[in-house]
Amino acid sequence: MNESVPIHRAPESPIARQVIALAGVFQAAHLADSLARTGQADSRAWETQINATLETQPPTFESVYGGHPNNLRIGLETLEAVVGKRQVNPVVLRYGFSIMLLMNRLRSDNAMMDDLGARLERIRAQAEHFGNTHENVVASLGEAYQQTISTLKNRIVIQGDPSLLQSPMMPERIRATLLSGIRFALLWHQQGGRRWKLMFQRNSLKRALDEL
């Protein structure tokens, strides 16, 4: 007898896609905070964020995040708390909204957008040789963030354990994580997401979260 296997359906509505992309933003915020405070990050969430950053020309929307909402579970849970007006780590919340602000500043700087795109193409070639999460690739992603996004106004100041923040590869990992948040913020904007809509689409966002 053939057993039925549950298949995740791709998000069809714009609001569902916006929720997925927003989850990537807040997952990046959560991971940046976790790395800065504990030096640890959920491996599935971390890989999803890095893979998404390197997927610069995705064949489908779903390929950005690996096709299943569980890859963005931490971000979805954080977003669900935000939409439900439940208590959220204020640092994570600040990082998330700061990422969206920086994304808007990046979009208005065509030269920086082009520069970042060229850097990511070179890093993609590097990843094909070493693997997406190899420390050489992560270091290159961190450098790309530092030399582009970090030069914008309203840069994100990370709070955490000073000894961890100064440990080898930790600054690069955190910057690579923030860059992944920018990638998802751009995806959110491409799907029609706007900050002012968050206030007026709370119920729609909640329904989409419940379905996911």
Residue frames as a rotation matrix with the C-alpha (Angstrom) as fourth column:
MET 1
0.582 0.813 0.000 0.00
0.813 -0.582 0.000 0.00
0.000 0.000 -1.000 0.00
ASN 2
-0.268 -0.661 0.701 1.33
0.621 -0.675 -0.400 3.42
0.737 0.328 0.591 -0.93
GLU 3
0.029 0.211 -0.977 1.64
0.926 -0.374 -0.053 5.82
-0.376 -0.903 -0.207 1.96
SER 4
0.683 0.249 0.686 0.72
0.530 -0.816 -0.231 9.41
0.502 0.522 -0.690 1.33
VAL 5
-0.309 -0.845 -0.438 3.51
0.950 -0.296 -0.100 11.89
-0.045 -0.446 0.894 1.96
PRO 6
0.629 0.566 -0.533 2.53
0.566 -0.803 -0.186 15.42
-0.533 -0.185 -0.826 3.02
ILE 7
-0.213 -0.654 0.726 3.74
0.951 -0.310 0.000 17.95
0.225 0.690 0.687 0.49
HIS 8
-0.205 0.081 -0.975 4.25
0.484 -0.858 -0.173 21.60
-0.851 -0.508 0.137 1.32
ARG 9
0.468 0.445 0.764 2.45
0.884 -0.250 -0.396 23.84
0.015 0.860 -0.510 -1.14
ALA 10
-0.643 -0.716 0.271 4.24
0.733 -0.678 -0.052 26.89
0.221 0.165 0.961 -2.41
PRO 11
-0.295 0.531 -0.795 2.84
0.465 -0.647 -0.605 30.18
-0.835 -0.548 -0.056 -1.07
GLU 12
-0.232 0.299 0.926 0.54
0.969 -0.009 0.246 31.53
0.082 0.954 -0.288 -3.77
SER 13
0.772 0.619 0.143 -0.73
0.602 -0.785 0.144 34.81
0.201 -0.025 -0.979 -2.34
PRO 14
0.173 -0.714 0.679 1.42
0.084 -0.676 -0.732 37.95
0.981 0.184 -0.057 -2.15
ILE 15
0.492 0.054 0.869 0.79
-0.779 -0.418 0.467 38.23
0.388 -0.907 -0.164 1.59
ALA 16
0.972 -0.156 0.174 2.02
0.057 0.881 0.470 34.66
-0.227 -0.447 0.865 2.17
ARG 17
0.439 -0.856 0.272 5.19
0.719 0.154 -0.677 35.39
0.538 0.494 0.683 0.24
GLN 18
0.213 -0.326 0.921 5.67
-0.355 -0.904 -0.238 38.58
0.910 -0.276 -0.308 2.21
VAL 19
0.831 0.146 0.537 5.36
-0.556 0.228 0.799 36.59
-0.006 -0.963 0.270 5.43
ILE 20
0.822 -0.567 0.056 8.00
0.569 0.819 -0.068 34.10
-0.008 0.088 0.996 4.25
ALA 21
0.174 -0.789 0.590 10.39
0.477 -0.457 -0.751 36.91
0.862 0.412 0.297 3.33
LEU 22
0.384 0.029 0.923 9.76
-0.624 -0.729 0.282 38.77
0.681 -0.684 -0.262 6.60
ALA 23
0.992 -0.032 0.125 10.48
-0.066 0.703 0.708 35.56
-0.110 -0.710 0.695 8.48
GLY 24
0.463 -0.876 0.135 13.91
0.785 0.335 -0.521 35.54
0.412 0.347 0.843 6.82
VAL 25
0.098 -0.374 0.922 14.50
-0.130 -0.924 -0.361 39.09
0.987 -0.085 -0.139 8.05
PHE 26
0.534 0.195 0.823 13.60
-0.794 -0.218 0.567 38.29
0.290 -0.956 0.038 11.65
GLN 27
0.950 -0.302 -0.078 15.44
0.312 0.923 0.226 34.97
0.004 -0.239 0.971 11.55
ALA 28
0.157 -0.920 0.360 18.58
0.536 -0.227 -0.813 36.89
0.830 0.320 0.457 10.59
ALA 29
0.135 -0.038 0.990 17.94
-0.581 -0.813 0.049 39.28
0.803 -0.582 -0.132 13.48
HIS 30
0.905 0.260 0.337 17.50
-0.425 0.519 0.742 36.38
0.018 -0.814 0.580 15.89
LEU 31
0.743 -0.665 -0.081 20.66
0.629 0.734 -0.258 34.62
0.231 0.141 0.963 14.70
ALA 32
0.046 -0.736 0.675 22.75
0.139 -0.665 -0.734 37.80
0.989 0.128 0.072 14.92
ASP 33
0.359 0.169 0.918 21.62
-0.808 -0.436 0.397 38.27
0.467 -0.884 -0.020 18.52
SER 34
0.992 0.051 0.118 22.24
-0.102 0.873 0.476 34.61
-0.078 -0.484 0.871 19.39
LEU 35
0.485 -0.873 0.054 25.73
0.641 0.313 -0.701 34.64
0.595 0.375 0.711 17.89
ALA 36
-0.022 -0.510 0.860 26.63
-0.194 -0.842 -0.504 37.87
0.981 -0.178 -0.080 19.69
ARG 37
0.361 0.257 0.896 25.39
-0.889 -0.195 0.414 36.69
0.281 -0.947 0.158 23.09
THR 38
0.702 0.038 0.711 26.14
-0.416 0.832 0.366 32.94
-0.578 -0.553 0.600 23.06
GLY 39
-0.381 -0.870 -0.313 28.39
-0.768 0.110 0.631 32.29
-0.514 0.481 -0.710 20.07
GLN 40
-0.746 0.187 0.639 25.87
0.296 0.953 0.066 29.68
-0.596 0.238 -0.767 18.87
ALA 41
-0.390 0.684 -0.616 23.28
-0.869 -0.494 0.002 29.58
-0.303 0.537 0.787 16.08
ASP 42
0.354 0.614 0.705 20.70
-0.220 0.788 -0.576 27.04
-0.909 0.049 0.413 15.00
SER 43
-0.603 -0.763 0.235 22.42
0.032 0.271 0.962 25.12
-0.797 0.588 -0.139 12.20
ARG 44
-0.220 0.581 0.783 19.36
0.939 0.343 0.010 24.71
-0.263 0.738 -0.621 9.96
ALA 45
0.787 0.528 -0.318 18.45
0.465 -0.847 -0.257 28.38
-0.405 0.054 -0.913 10.27
TRP 46
0.155 -0.835 -0.527 22.05
-0.251 -0.549 0.797 29.45
-0.955 0.009 -0.295 9.67
GLU 47
-0.678 -0.426 0.599 22.41
0.390 0.482 0.785 27.33
-0.622 0.766 -0.161 6.53
THR 48
0.211 0.851 0.481 19.08
0.950 -0.063 -0.305 28.61
-0.229 0.522 -0.822 5.21
GLN 49
0.759 0.069 -0.647 20.18
0.106 -0.994 0.018 32.22
-0.642 -0.082 -0.762 5.62
ILE 50
-0.235 -0.934 -0.269 23.56
-0.295 -0.195 0.935 31.72
-0.926 0.299 -0.230 3.94
ASN 51
-0.547 0.088 0.832 22.07
0.685 0.618 0.385 29.67
-0.481 0.781 -0.399 1.10
ALA 52
0.539 0.837 0.090 19.47
0.770 -0.446 -0.457 32.39
-0.342 0.316 -0.885 0.49
THR 53
0.472 -0.436 -0.766 22.17
-0.200 -0.899 0.389 35.07
-0.859 -0.030 -0.512 0.30
LEU 54
-0.595 -0.803 0.032 24.04
-0.222 0.203 0.954 33.12
-0.773 0.560 -0.299 -2.35
GLU 55
-0.288 0.592 0.753 20.88
0.864 0.500 -0.063 32.35
-0.414 0.632 -0.655 -4.35
THR 56
-0.606 -0.072 -0.792 21.07
-0.015 -0.995 0.103 35.55
-0.796 0.074 0.601 -6.35
GLN 57
-0.566 0.442 -0.695 19.15
-0.817 -0.192 0.543 34.26
0.107 0.876 0.470 -9.37
PRO 58
-0.636 0.338 0.694 16.56
-0.214 0.786 -0.580 31.85
-0.742 -0.517 -0.427 -7.94
PRO 59
-0.950 0.312 -0.013 14.52
0.094 0.326 0.941 29.86
0.298 0.892 -0.339 -10.46
THR 60
0.075 0.993 -0.092 11.51
0.492 0.043 0.870 30.06
0.867 -0.111 -0.485 -8.13
PHE 61
0.274 0.116 0.955 10.50
-0.638 -0.721 0.271 32.00
0.720 -0.683 -0.123 -5.03
GLU 62
0.964 0.221 0.149 10.65
-0.257 0.623 0.739 28.80
0.070 -0.751 0.657 -2.96
SER 63
0.571 -0.799 -0.186 14.25
0.601 0.561 -0.569 28.05
0.559 0.214 0.801 -3.94
VAL 64
0.123 -0.523 0.843 15.42
-0.377 -0.811 -0.448 31.09
0.918 -0.263 -0.297 -1.98
TYR 65
-0.009 -0.048 0.999 14.58
-0.997 -0.081 -0.013 29.48
0.082 -0.996 -0.047 1.38
GLY 66
-0.884 -0.457 0.098 14.82
-0.462 0.886 -0.034 25.83
-0.072 -0.076 -0.995 0.44
GLY 67
-0.584 0.689 -0.429 11.12
-0.286 0.320 0.903 25.29
0.760 0.650 0.010 -0.23
HIS 68
0.032 0.633 -0.773 9.85
0.674 0.558 0.484 24.51
0.738 -0.537 -0.409 3.28
PRO 69
0.537 0.265 0.801 8.70
-0.239 -0.863 0.445 26.94
0.809 -0.430 -0.400 6.01
ASN 70
0.935 -0.193 -0.298 10.49
0.353 0.430 0.831 24.89
-0.032 -0.882 0.470 8.68
ASN 71
0.025 -0.969 0.245 13.74
0.923 -0.071 -0.377 26.30
0.383 0.236 0.893 7.31
LEU 72
-0.529 -0.114 0.841 12.47
-0.007 -0.990 -0.139 29.66
0.848 -0.080 0.523 8.58
ARG 73
0.171 0.686 -0.707 10.83
0.709 0.412 0.572 28.35
0.684 -0.599 -0.416 11.75
ILE 74
-0.350 -0.370 -0.860 12.70
0.900 -0.389 -0.199 30.69
-0.261 -0.844 0.469 14.11
GLY 75
-0.998 -0.046 0.031 11.82
0.054 -0.934 0.354 33.69
0.012 0.355 0.935 11.98
LEU 76
-0.349 0.937 -0.024 8.19
0.093 0.060 0.994 32.65
0.932 0.345 -0.108 11.64
GLU 77
0.122 0.365 -0.923 7.88
0.930 0.284 0.235 32.24
0.348 -0.887 -0.304 15.41
THR 78
-0.680 -0.432 -0.592 9.41
0.612 -0.779 -0.135 35.67
-0.403 -0.454 0.794 15.98
LEU 79
-0.917 0.365 0.159 7.14
-0.139 -0.668 0.732 37.26
0.373 0.649 0.663 13.39
GLU 80
-0.120 0.910 -0.397 4.11
0.494 0.401 0.771 35.52
0.861 -0.104 -0.497 14.89
ALA 81
-0.114 0.008 -0.993 4.92
0.979 -0.170 -0.113 37.09
-0.170 -0.985 0.011 18.25
VAL 82
-0.938 -0.256 -0.234 5.31
0.208 -0.955 0.214 40.52
-0.278 0.152 0.948 16.62
VAL 83
-0.681 0.728 0.079 1.98
-0.111 -0.209 0.971 40.25
0.724 0.653 0.224 14.79
GLY 84
0.115 0.755 -0.646 0.25
0.605 0.463 0.648 38.85
0.788 -0.465 -0.403 17.88
LYS 85
0.280 -0.086 0.956 1.59
-0.446 -0.894 0.050 41.73
0.850 -0.440 -0.289 19.99
ARG 86
0.931 -0.080 -0.357 3.29
0.333 0.590 0.735 39.29
0.151 -0.803 0.576 22.33
GLN 87
0.692 -0.711 -0.127 6.57
-0.370 -0.500 0.783 39.95
-0.620 -0.494 -0.609 24.07
VAL 88
0.845 -0.506 0.171 9.53
0.405 0.398 -0.823 39.90
0.348 0.765 0.542 21.70
ASN 89
0.118 -0.899 -0.422 13.22
0.885 -0.098 0.455 40.32
-0.450 -0.427 0.784 22.48
PRO 90
0.811 0.283 -0.511 13.59
0.110 -0.933 -0.342 44.09
-0.574 0.221 -0.789 21.92
VAL 91
-0.162 -0.941 -0.297 17.11
-0.407 -0.211 0.889 43.64
-0.899 0.264 -0.349 20.56
VAL 92
-0.613 0.023 0.790 15.89
0.578 0.694 0.429 41.18
-0.538 0.720 -0.439 17.91
LEU 93
0.484 0.866 0.127 13.04
0.775 -0.356 -0.522 43.55
-0.406 0.351 -0.844 17.07
ARG 94
0.561 -0.343 -0.753 15.47
-0.268 -0.936 0.227 46.46
-0.783 0.075 -0.617 16.68
TYR 95
-0.569 -0.805 0.168 17.78
-0.136 0.294 0.946 44.43
-0.811 0.515 -0.277 14.47
GLY 96
-0.293 0.525 0.799 14.87
0.824 0.563 -0.068 43.32
-0.486 0.638 -0.597 12.29
PHE 97
0.763 0.644 -0.057 13.48
0.543 -0.686 -0.484 46.79
-0.351 0.338 -0.873 11.66
SER 98
0.284 -0.754 -0.592 16.99
-0.394 -0.654 0.645 48.19
-0.874 0.050 -0.483 11.22
ILE 99
-0.586 -0.443 0.678 17.62
0.349 0.617 0.705 45.61
-0.731 0.650 -0.207 8.50
MET 100
0.204 0.758 0.620 14.51
0.948 0.003 -0.317 46.80
-0.242 0.653 -0.718 6.66
LEU 101
0.811 0.031 -0.584 15.61
0.038 -0.999 0.000 50.42
-0.584 -0.022 -0.812 6.99
LEU 102
-0.187 -0.969 -0.162 19.06
-0.323 -0.095 0.942 49.59
-0.928 0.228 -0.295 5.60
MET 103
-0.350 0.149 0.925 17.45
0.756 0.628 0.185 47.68
-0.554 0.763 -0.333 2.73
ASN 104
0.723 0.681 0.118 15.55
0.634 -0.586 -0.505 50.82
-0.275 0.440 -0.855 1.73
ARG 105
0.552 -0.608 -0.570 18.76
-0.405 -0.794 0.454 52.87
-0.728 -0.020 -0.685 1.83
LEU 106
-0.461 -0.725 0.512 20.54
0.081 0.540 0.838 50.25
-0.883 0.428 -0.190 -0.25
ARG 107
0.088 0.599 0.796 17.76
0.890 0.311 -0.333 50.28
-0.447 0.738 -0.506 -2.87
SER 108
0.928 0.303 -0.215 18.23
0.209 -0.904 -0.372 54.02
-0.307 0.301 -0.903 -3.34
ASP 109
0.227 -0.929 -0.293 21.96
-0.662 -0.368 0.653 53.60
-0.714 0.045 -0.699 -4.01
ASN 110
0.940 0.250 -0.231 22.29
-0.334 0.550 -0.765 52.05
-0.064 0.797 0.601 -7.46
ALA 111
0.212 -0.947 -0.243 26.09
-0.710 0.022 -0.704 52.03
0.672 0.322 -0.667 -7.38
MET 112
-0.467 -0.359 0.808 26.14
-0.857 0.408 -0.314 50.11
-0.217 -0.839 -0.499 -4.11
MET 113
0.529 0.725 0.441 23.50
-0.512 0.687 -0.515 47.69
-0.676 0.047 0.735 -5.39
ASP 114
0.831 -0.267 -0.487 25.65
-0.399 0.324 -0.858 46.97
0.387 0.908 0.163 -8.43
ASP 115
-0.181 -0.963 0.202 28.79
-0.827 0.038 -0.561 46.62
0.532 -0.268 -0.803 -6.32
LEU 116
-0.224 0.171 0.960 27.09
-0.788 0.547 -0.281 44.23
-0.573 -0.819 0.012 -3.90
GLY 117
0.813 0.581 0.035 25.69
-0.424 0.632 -0.648 42.18
-0.399 0.513 0.761 -6.77
ALA 118
0.513 -0.711 -0.480 29.13
-0.524 0.183 -0.832 41.83
0.679 0.679 -0.279 -8.34
ARG 119
-0.420 -0.667 0.616 30.63
-0.894 0.188 -0.406 40.81
0.155 -0.721 -0.675 -5.01
LEU 120
0.150 0.572 0.806 27.97
-0.661 0.664 -0.348 38.14
-0.735 -0.481 0.478 -4.50
GLU 121
0.900 0.129 -0.416 28.61
-0.421 0.506 -0.753 36.70
0.114 0.853 0.510 -7.95
ARG 122
-0.012 -0.981 -0.193 32.28
-0.647 0.155 -0.746 36.30
0.762 0.116 -0.637 -7.08
ILE 123
-0.471 -0.122 0.874 31.39
-0.850 0.330 -0.411 34.74
-0.238 -0.936 -0.259 -3.74
ARG 124
0.659 0.737 0.152 29.03
-0.626 0.648 -0.434 32.30
-0.418 0.191 0.888 -5.47
ALA 125
0.586 -0.533 -0.610 31.99
-0.406 0.459 -0.790 31.04
0.701 0.711 0.053 -7.51
GLN 126
-0.485 -0.764 0.425 33.97
-0.737 0.095 -0.670 30.69
0.471 -0.638 -0.609 -4.31
ALA 127
-0.058 0.575 0.816 31.11
-0.856 0.391 -0.337 28.75
-0.513 -0.718 0.470 -2.71
GLU 128
0.810 0.342 -0.476 31.00
-0.565 0.673 -0.478 26.31
0.156 0.656 0.738 -5.61
HIS 129
0.044 -0.895 -0.444 34.56
-0.328 0.407 -0.853 25.36
0.944 0.183 -0.275 -4.73
PHE 130
-0.830 -0.494 0.259 34.45
-0.351 0.101 -0.931 25.38
0.434 -0.864 -0.257 -0.91
GLY 131
-0.361 0.784 -0.505 30.74
0.841 0.507 0.188 24.97
0.404 -0.356 -0.843 -0.07
ASN 132
0.250 0.596 0.763 28.22
0.336 -0.792 0.509 27.63
0.908 0.129 -0.399 0.99
THR 133
0.957 0.230 0.178 29.00
-0.081 -0.376 0.923 27.69
0.279 -0.898 -0.341 4.71
HIS 134
0.281 -0.935 -0.217 32.79
0.893 0.338 -0.298 27.28
0.352 -0.110 0.929 4.51
GLU 135
0.381 -0.125 -0.916 34.56
0.661 -0.656 0.364 29.89
-0.647 -0.744 -0.167 6.62
ASN 136
-0.756 -0.650 0.070 36.24
0.491 -0.494 0.717 31.38
-0.432 0.577 0.693 3.53
VAL 137
-0.441 0.702 0.559 32.81
0.624 -0.208 0.753 32.00
0.645 0.681 -0.346 2.00
VAL 138
0.537 0.638 -0.552 31.40
0.835 -0.305 0.459 33.35
0.124 -0.707 -0.697 5.26
ALA 139
-0.137 -0.687 -0.713 34.40
0.637 -0.613 0.467 35.66
-0.758 -0.391 0.522 5.58
SER 140
-0.887 -0.172 0.429 33.80
0.458 -0.450 0.767 36.96
0.061 0.876 0.478 2.06
LEU 141
0.047 0.977 0.210 30.11
0.724 -0.178 0.666 37.56
0.688 0.120 -0.716 2.81
GLY 142
0.475 0.075 -0.877 31.07
0.812 -0.420 0.404 39.41
-0.338 -0.904 -0.261 5.98
GLU 143
-0.582 -0.765 -0.278 33.54
0.527 -0.614 0.588 41.53
-0.620 0.196 0.760 4.06
ALA 144
-0.626 0.430 0.651 30.91
0.590 -0.284 0.755 42.32
0.510 0.857 -0.076 1.42
TYR 145
0.487 0.833 -0.264 28.56
0.791 -0.292 0.538 43.54
0.371 -0.471 -0.800 4.16
GLN 146
0.217 -0.488 -0.845 31.28
0.738 -0.485 0.469 45.56
-0.639 -0.726 0.255 5.86
GLN 147
-0.756 -0.650 -0.071 32.34
0.421 -0.567 0.708 47.33
-0.501 0.506 0.702 2.68
THR 148
-0.670 0.596 0.443 28.82
0.304 -0.324 0.896 48.11
0.678 0.734 0.036 1.47
ILE 149
0.331 0.935 -0.128 25.94
0.503 -0.060 0.862 48.04
0.798 -0.350 -0.490 3.96
SER 150
0.249 -0.278 -0.928 28.11
0.958 -0.071 0.278 49.04
-0.143 -0.958 0.249 6.93
THR 151
-0.803 -0.591 0.076 28.98
0.594 -0.786 0.170 52.31
-0.041 0.182 0.983 5.19
LEU 152
-0.189 0.825 0.532 25.34
0.410 -0.426 0.806 53.44
0.892 0.371 -0.258 5.14
LYS 153
-0.588 0.120 0.800 23.79
-0.656 -0.650 -0.384 55.69
0.474 -0.751 0.460 7.76
ASN 154
0.333 0.755 0.565 21.89
-0.943 0.260 0.209 54.00
0.011 -0.602 0.798 10.60
ARG 155
-0.268 -0.512 -0.816 24.29
-0.454 0.814 -0.362 51.08
0.850 0.274 -0.450 10.63
ILE 156
0.766 0.590 -0.256 23.41
-0.126 0.528 0.840 48.28
0.631 -0.610 0.479 13.03
VAL 157
-0.262 -0.798 0.543 25.37
-0.819 -0.114 -0.562 48.25
0.510 -0.592 -0.624 16.28
ILE 158
0.244 0.317 -0.917 25.51
0.011 0.944 0.329 44.71
0.970 -0.091 0.227 17.66
GLN 159
0.184 -0.107 0.977 25.19
-0.962 -0.223 0.157 44.11
0.201 -0.969 -0.143 21.40
GLY 160
0.780 0.109 -0.616 26.67
-0.081 0.994 0.074 41.00
0.620 -0.008 0.784 22.99
ASP 161
0.824 -0.556 -0.109 29.50
0.338 0.328 0.882 39.38
-0.455 -0.763 0.458 24.89
PRO 162
0.685 -0.580 -0.440 32.64
-0.683 -0.722 -0.111 41.43
-0.254 0.376 -0.891 24.14
SER 163
-0.270 -0.837 0.475 34.87
-0.534 0.541 0.649 38.35
-0.801 -0.078 -0.594 24.28
LEU 164
0.067 0.386 0.920 32.67
0.563 0.747 -0.354 36.55
-0.824 0.542 -0.167 21.74
LEU 165
0.921 0.367 -0.130 32.43
0.130 -0.604 -0.786 39.57
-0.367 0.707 -0.604 19.48
GLN 166
0.431 -0.846 -0.314 36.23
-0.872 -0.480 0.098 39.68
-0.234 0.232 -0.944 19.32
SER 167
0.087 -0.381 0.920 36.70
-0.133 0.911 0.390 35.93
-0.987 -0.156 0.028 18.78
PRO 168
-0.838 -0.514 -0.183 37.96
-0.250 0.064 0.966 34.61
-0.485 0.855 -0.182 15.43
MET 169
-0.892 0.427 0.149 35.32
0.314 0.345 0.885 34.59
0.326 0.835 -0.442 12.64
MET 170
-0.327 0.841 -0.431 32.53
0.834 0.042 -0.551 35.87
-0.445 -0.540 -0.715 14.90
PRO 171
-0.295 0.245 -0.923 32.36
-0.218 -0.958 -0.185 39.38
-0.930 0.146 0.336 13.36
GLU 172
-0.866 -0.074 -0.495 32.31
-0.500 0.084 0.862 37.80
-0.022 0.994 -0.110 9.89
ARG 173
-0.781 0.615 -0.110 29.54
0.604 0.789 0.116 35.36
0.158 0.024 -0.987 10.87
ILE 174
-0.194 0.731 -0.654 27.40
0.580 -0.452 -0.678 38.15
-0.791 -0.511 -0.336 12.31
ARG 175
-0.421 0.000 -0.907 27.92
-0.525 -0.816 0.243 40.37
-0.740 0.578 0.344 9.27
ALA 176
-0.965 0.088 -0.245 27.09
-0.156 0.560 0.814 37.48
0.209 0.824 -0.527 6.93
THR 177
-0.544 0.808 -0.226 23.92
0.815 0.445 -0.371 36.91
-0.199 -0.386 -0.901 8.95
LEU 178
-0.127 0.477 -0.869 22.91
0.124 -0.862 -0.491 40.56
-0.984 -0.170 0.051 8.67
LEU 179
-0.747 -0.183 -0.639 23.58
-0.584 -0.278 0.763 40.42
-0.317 0.943 0.101 4.93
SER 180
-0.875 0.483 -0.015 21.16
0.437 0.804 0.404 37.51
0.207 0.347 -0.915 4.72
GLY 181
-0.215 0.812 -0.543 18.58
0.677 -0.276 -0.682 39.69
-0.704 -0.514 -0.490 6.43
ILE 182
-0.363 0.000 -0.932 19.10
-0.468 -0.865 0.182 42.34
-0.806 0.502 0.314 3.75
ARG 183
-0.978 -0.031 -0.206 18.60
-0.195 0.485 0.852 39.66
0.073 0.874 -0.481 1.10
PHE 184
-0.549 0.826 -0.124 15.25
0.836 0.545 -0.066 38.65
0.013 -0.139 -0.990 2.61
ALA 185
-0.160 0.471 -0.867 14.24
0.306 -0.812 -0.497 42.29
-0.938 -0.345 -0.014 3.11
LEU 186
-0.703 -0.131 -0.700 14.81
-0.584 -0.457 0.671 42.89
-0.407 0.880 0.245 -0.60
LEU 187
-0.908 0.407 -0.099 12.72
0.289 0.780 0.555 39.80
0.303 0.475 -0.826 -1.34
TRP 188
-0.322 0.804 -0.501 9.97
0.793 -0.060 -0.607 41.15
-0.518 -0.592 -0.618 0.91
HIS 189
-0.285 0.169 -0.944 9.99
-0.253 -0.963 -0.096 44.47
-0.925 0.211 0.317 -0.94
GLN 190
-0.915 -0.111 -0.387 9.91
-0.402 0.178 0.898 42.67
-0.031 0.978 -0.207 -4.30
GLN 191
-0.710 0.685 -0.163 6.76
0.645 0.726 0.239 40.87
0.282 0.065 -0.957 -3.15
GLY 192
-0.009 0.741 0.672 5.04
0.278 -0.644 0.713 44.16
0.961 0.193 -0.201 -2.35
GLY 193
0.298 0.094 -0.950 6.02
0.943 0.127 0.308 44.44
0.149 -0.988 -0.051 1.30
ARG 194
-0.130 -0.309 0.942 6.16
0.090 -0.950 -0.299 47.93
0.987 0.046 0.151 2.81
ARG 195
-0.884 -0.292 -0.366 6.71
0.361 0.074 -0.930 48.97
0.298 -0.954 0.040 6.42
TRP 196
-0.751 0.631 0.194 3.57
-0.659 -0.699 -0.279 51.07
-0.041 -0.337 0.940 6.56
LYS 197
-0.035 0.758 -0.651 1.52
-0.603 0.504 0.619 48.04
0.797 0.414 0.439 5.51
LEU 198
-0.684 -0.287 -0.671 2.61
0.257 0.766 -0.590 46.10
0.683 -0.576 -0.450 8.59
MET 199
-0.938 0.342 0.059 0.35
-0.215 -0.439 -0.873 48.27
-0.272 -0.831 0.485 10.72
PHE 200
-0.215 0.930 -0.297 -2.70
-0.924 -0.293 -0.246 47.81
-0.316 0.222 0.923 8.50
GLN 201
0.149 0.236 -0.960 -2.26
-0.691 0.720 0.070 44.19
0.707 0.653 0.270 7.41
ARG 202
-0.557 -0.436 0.707 -1.86
-0.829 0.349 -0.438 42.63
-0.055 -0.829 -0.556 10.83
ASN 203
0.224 0.740 0.635 -4.89
-0.595 0.620 -0.512 40.35
-0.772 -0.263 0.579 10.42
SER 204
0.854 0.046 -0.519 -3.85
-0.494 0.390 -0.777 39.25
0.166 0.920 0.356 6.93
LEU 205
-0.147 -0.983 -0.108 -0.34
-0.767 0.183 -0.615 38.52
0.625 -0.008 -0.781 8.16
LYS 206
-0.411 0.040 0.911 -1.71
-0.801 0.462 -0.381 36.51
-0.436 -0.886 -0.158 11.06
ARG 207
0.681 0.709 0.184 -3.91
-0.497 0.631 -0.595 34.40
-0.538 0.314 0.782 8.75
ALA 208
0.626 -0.520 -0.581 -0.96
-0.517 0.281 -0.808 33.71
0.584 0.807 -0.092 6.46
LEU 209
-0.436 -0.800 0.412 1.18
-0.840 0.198 -0.505 32.74
0.322 -0.566 -0.759 9.45
ASP 210
0.005 0.543 0.840 -1.52
-0.720 0.585 -0.374 30.37
-0.694 -0.603 0.393 10.69
GLU 211
0.900 0.352 -0.257 -1.66
-0.422 0.558 -0.714 28.68
-0.108 0.751 0.651 7.30
LEU 212
0.230 -0.901 -0.367 2.11
-0.595 0.168 -0.786 28.28
0.770 0.400 -0.498 7.14
